[in-house]
Amino acid sequence: MKSFERYFVCAILFSLFLIEPLFCADWPLDMTVSKSSAAKASSPTIRYNFAENREGCFVQGFVFSSPESDVKAFSQGKIIYKNDASSLYYEDFPSALGSSLIVAHPDKMISVYSNLSELKDSSFEDGKVETGSVIAKVSPDFEGLGGFHAKNETLEFQVIDTQSHVAINSYIILPKIQNRPLVYPGSLYMQNKKGTIYSLDERKVLPNGFYSIYRDFSAGRMPLSTSVFVNGKNISTINYDMLISKNGLCQAGGKNNYPFSTIFALPKKQFLGDVQLIRGKNEITLTVTDFDKNERKITYVIDIY
């Protein structure tokens, strides 16, 4: 198959992720929520969502907090890498992942499982695993070996498209989970070129000029996308269905690509886009879309002089 034909076919296949999984997939930890409050308290939870701010970097997957749990292969594939950080062999090869496994899947996808407390002996023929195969364990009391994970962080899980060099937000290919936190727009803020920040909850009259727009950001409530409209025209959309590796930087996509330093330039706020505001009344609308494809909006009408 010619290279451009292969690229076209892969692009079509990848787009199907937004509709339904290309293959059977499941969460690497048991995310089933029982009605029992005691069971809920001991169930795995997502500590950091995809593309959130984790110590000055994008999270390129999910970081879980959980009780001692089995780790399962999220889809069928083959184990291609195993790093037991407790082994003497790896003492001279420290890894930020700690004990870890990498599984290769169809369509040049890989899944990465790190900060593991125990690796299962490979009882799989030729390293092959099926969806739900137990491949490791994690423990909340495990302090990690060679990794950078903090207390109460157990499994870190990533799905990567090695051909397109993107980290995939696996929310879009995994089954829905109950009690997922709702995502709301939050309040809007405008920052001018001088660095002055205006809260649109407090001020509805601003001088004309160039502004960067931000929203309140709440950990655990990362949207799938954000869109800003000014007087009905879409001036910016930023997507978090994947993170793109470009020029050595991990970037969110949209009309432009945005590195971490832009998205989280301000503490506890999330960048939405840039806009040139002219004199007169201006209607600014923010739409946030969550991973269940629900949209929520907030609109401000401001006077520009």
Residue pairs with C-beta under 8 A, 6 or more apart in sequence:
1 9
10 107
10 163
10 164
13 22
13 107
14 107
14 161
14 164
16 22
17 168
17 172
17 173
17 241
18 172
18 241
21 173
21 174
22 106
22 107
22 173
23 75
23 76
23 105
23 106
23 131
24 75
24 76
24 131
25 74
25 75
25 131
25 170
25 173
25 174
25 175
26 72
26 74
26 75
26 131
26 132
26 174
26 175
27 72
27 74
27 174
27 175
27 177
28 71
28 72
28 73
28 74
28 111
28 113
28 155
28 157
29 44
29 64
29 66
29 69
29 70
29 71
29 72
29 138
29 155
30 43
30 44
30 69
30 70
31 43
31 44
31 177
32 43
33 39
33 40
33 43
33 177
33 178
33 179
34 40
34 43
42 67
43 66
43 67
44 64
44 65
44 66
44 67
44 69
44 154
44 155
45 64
45 65
45 66
46 62
46 63
46 64
46 220
47 63
47 64
47 65
47 152
47 153
48 54
48 59
48 62
48 63
48 219
49 59
49 62
49 220
49 221
49 222
50 59
50 60
50 61
50 62
50 167
50 169
50 170
50 171
50 222
50 240
50 243
51 58
51 59
51 60
51 169
51 222
51 240
51 243
51 252
51 263
52 58
52 59
52 219
52 220
52 222
53 59
53 217
53 219
53 260
53 264
54 63
56 260
57 250
57 260
58 243
58 250
58 252
58 260
58 263
60 158
60 160
60 167
60 243
60 250
61 112
61 156
61 157
61 158
61 159
61 167
61 170
62 156
62 157
62 158
62 170
63 149
63 153
63 155
63 156
63 157
64 138
64 153
64 154
64 155
64 156
64 157
65 140
65 152
65 153
65 154
66 138
66 140
66 154
66 155
67 140
68 117
68 137
68 138
68 139
68 140
68 141
69 137
69 138
69 154
69 155
70 134
70 136
70 137
71 113
71 116
71 134
71 135
71 136
71 137
71 138
71 155
72 131
72 132
72 133
72 134
72 135
73 103
73 111
73 129
73 130
73 131
73 132
73 133
73 135
74 103
74 111
74 131
74 157
74 159
74 170
74 174
75 103
75 105
75 111
75 131
76 105
76 128
76 129
76 130
76 131
77 103
77 104
77 105
77 106
77 110
77 111
77 128
77 129
78 103
78 104
78 126
78 127
78 128
78 129
79 101
79 102
79 103
79 122
79 124
79 127
79 128
79 129
79 135
80 102
80 103
80 104
80 110
80 127
81 100
81 101
81 102
82 100
82 101
82 102
82 119
82 122
83 90
83 95
83 97
83 98
83 99
83 100
83 101
84 90
84 99
84 119
85 94
85 95
85 98
85 99
85 100
85 144
85 145
85 146
85 147
86 99
86 145
90 146
94 146
95 146
95 147
96 146
96 147
96 148
97 112
97 114
97 115
97 146
97 147
97 156
98 114
98 115
98 116
98 144
98 145
98 146
98 147
98 149
99 114
99 115
99 116
99 117
99 118
99 119
99 136
99 145
99 146
99 147
100 112
100 113
100 114
100 115
100 116
101 112
101 113
101 116
101 119
101 135
101 136
102 110
102 111
102 112
102 113
103 110
103 111
103 113
103 129
103 135
104 110
105 111
107 161
107 163
108 161
108 162
108 163
109 159
109 160
109 161
109 162
109 168
110 159
110 160
110 162
111 157
111 158
111 159
111 160
112 156
112 157
112 158
112 159
112 160
113 135
113 136
113 155
113 156
113 157
114 147
114 149
114 155
114 156
114 157
115 138
115 142
115 144
115 147
115 149
115 153
115 154
115 155
115 156
116 136
116 137
116 138
116 155
117 136
117 137
117 138
117 139
117 142
117 154
118 136
118 137
118 139
119 135
119 136
120 134
120 135
120 136
120 137
124 133
129 135
138 154
138 155
139 154
140 152
140 154
142 154
143 151
149 156
157 170
158 167
158 170
159 167
159 168
159 170
159 173
160 166
160 167
160 168
161 167
161 168
161 242
165 244
165 245
165 246
166 242
166 243
166 244
166 245
167 242
167 243
167 245
167 250
168 241
168 242
169 224
169 240
169 241
169 242
169 243
169 291
171 224
171 291
172 224
172 241
172 291
176 292
180 290
180 291
180 292
181 220
181 221
182 221
182 290
182 294
183 221
183 222
183 223
183 288
183 289
183 290
183 294
183 296
184 221
184 288
184 296
185 215
185 286
185 287
185 288
185 296
185 297
185 298
186 215
186 216
186 217
186 218
186 298
187 199
187 200
187 201
187 215
187 216
187 298
188 199
188 200
188 201
188 213
188 214
188 215
188 272
188 284
188 286
188 298
188 300
189 197
189 198
189 199
189 200
189 213
189 214
189 215
189 266
189 269
190 197
190 198
190 200
190 206
190 211
190 212
190 213
190 214
191 197
191 198
191 211
191 212
191 213
191 214
191 266
192 198
192 207
192 209
192 210
192 211
193 209
193 210
197 214
197 266
198 206
200 284
200 300
200 302
203 302
204 300
204 301
204 302
204 303
205 302
205 303
205 304
205 305
206 277
206 302
206 303
206 304
206 305
207 304
207 305
208 277
208 278
208 279
208 304
208 305
209 276
209 277
210 274
210 275
210 276
210 277
211 274
211 275
211 276
211 277
212 265
212 271
212 273
212 274
213 228
213 236
213 271
213 272
213 273
213 274
213 275
213 284
213 286
214 266
214 269
214 270
214 271
214 272
215 226
215 269
215 270
215 272
215 286
215 288
216 268
216 269
216 270
217 264
217 268
217 269
217 270
222 240
223 240
223 288
223 289
223 290
224 239
224 240
224 241
224 289
224 290
224 291
224 293
225 237
225 238
225 239
225 240
225 241
225 254
225 288
225 289
226 236
226 237
226 238
226 270
226 272
226 286
226 287
226 288
226 289
227 234
227 236
227 237
227 238
227 286
227 287
227 289
228 234
228 235
228 236
228 237
228 272
228 273
228 275
228 284
228 285
228 286
228 287
229 235
229 283
229 284
229 285
229 286
229 287
230 275
230 277
230 282
230 283
230 284
230 285
231 282
231 283
232 283
235 273
235 274
235 275
236 254
236 255
236 272
236 273
236 274
236 275
237 254
237 255
237 273
238 252
238 253
238 254
238 258
238 263
238 271
238 272
238 273
239 252
239 253
239 254
240 252
242 253
243 250
243 251
243 252
244 250
244 251
244 252
244 253
244 257
245 251
246 257
249 259
249 260
250 259
250 260
251 257
251 258
251 259
252 258
252 263
258 271
262 271
263 270
263 271
264 270
264 271
265 271
272 286
275 284
277 304
278 304
279 304
279 305
280 303
280 304
281 301
281 302
281 303
281 304
282 301
282 302
282 303
282 304
283 299
283 300
283 301
284 299
284 300
284 301
284 302
285 297
285 298
285 299
285 300
286 297
286 298
286 299
287 295
287 296
287 297
288 295
288 296
288 297
289 295
290 296
